[in-house]
């Protein structure tokens, strides 16, 4: 019984870490897209 509880806790921790990594990955992707959009908008505004 104790082994099952330990395994469940480890699974929850691993899942939480996985979610955190996934969230950070998408945060970086969104930041990159916004940065590129800002660079393009700034370049277009500067040209005109």
Rosetta constraint file for C-alpha pairs under 8 A:
AtomPair CA 1 CA 5 HARMONIC 6.48 0.50
AtomPair CA 2 CA 6 HARMONIC 6.22 0.50
AtomPair CA 3 CA 7 HARMONIC 6.14 0.50
AtomPair CA 4 CA 8 HARMONIC 6.15 0.50
AtomPair CA 5 CA 9 HARMONIC 6.19 0.50
AtomPair CA 6 CA 10 HARMONIC 6.15 0.50
AtomPair CA 7 CA 11 HARMONIC 6.08 0.50
AtomPair CA 8 CA 12 HARMONIC 6.18 0.50
AtomPair CA 9 CA 13 HARMONIC 6.19 0.50
AtomPair CA 10 CA 14 HARMONIC 6.09 0.50
AtomPair CA 11 CA 15 HARMONIC 6.05 0.50
AtomPair CA 12 CA 16 HARMONIC 6.07 0.50
AtomPair CA 13 CA 17 HARMONIC 6.20 0.50
AtomPair CA 14 CA 18 HARMONIC 6.13 0.50
AtomPair CA 15 CA 19 HARMONIC 6.15 0.50
AtomPair CA 16 CA 20 HARMONIC 6.16 0.50
AtomPair CA 17 CA 21 HARMONIC 6.20 0.50
AtomPair CA 18 CA 22 HARMONIC 6.11 0.50
AtomPair CA 19 CA 23 HARMONIC 6.02 0.50
AtomPair CA 20 CA 24 HARMONIC 6.18 0.50
AtomPair CA 21 CA 25 HARMONIC 6.11 0.50
AtomPair CA 22 CA 26 HARMONIC 6.33 0.50
AtomPair CA 23 CA 27 HARMONIC 6.08 0.50
AtomPair CA 24 CA 28 HARMONIC 6.22 0.50
AtomPair CA 25 CA 29 HARMONIC 6.30 0.50
AtomPair CA 26 CA 30 HARMONIC 6.05 0.50
AtomPair CA 27 CA 31 HARMONIC 6.06 0.50
AtomPair CA 28 CA 32 HARMONIC 6.04 0.50
AtomPair CA 29 CA 33 HARMONIC 6.29 0.50
AtomPair CA 30 CA 34 HARMONIC 6.19 0.50
AtomPair CA 31 CA 35 HARMONIC 6.03 0.50
AtomPair CA 32 CA 36 HARMONIC 6.15 0.50
AtomPair CA 33 CA 37 HARMONIC 6.13 0.50
AtomPair CA 34 CA 38 HARMONIC 6.11 0.50
AtomPair CA 35 CA 39 HARMONIC 6.20 0.50
AtomPair CA 36 CA 40 HARMONIC 6.13 0.50
AtomPair CA 37 CA 41 HARMONIC 6.05 0.50
AtomPair CA 38 CA 42 HARMONIC 5.96 0.50
AtomPair CA 39 CA 43 HARMONIC 6.03 0.50
AtomPair CA 40 CA 44 HARMONIC 6.12 0.50
AtomPair CA 41 CA 45 HARMONIC 6.08 0.50
AtomPair CA 42 CA 46 HARMONIC 6.04 0.50
AtomPair CA 43 CA 47 HARMONIC 6.24 0.50
AtomPair CA 44 CA 48 HARMONIC 6.67 0.50
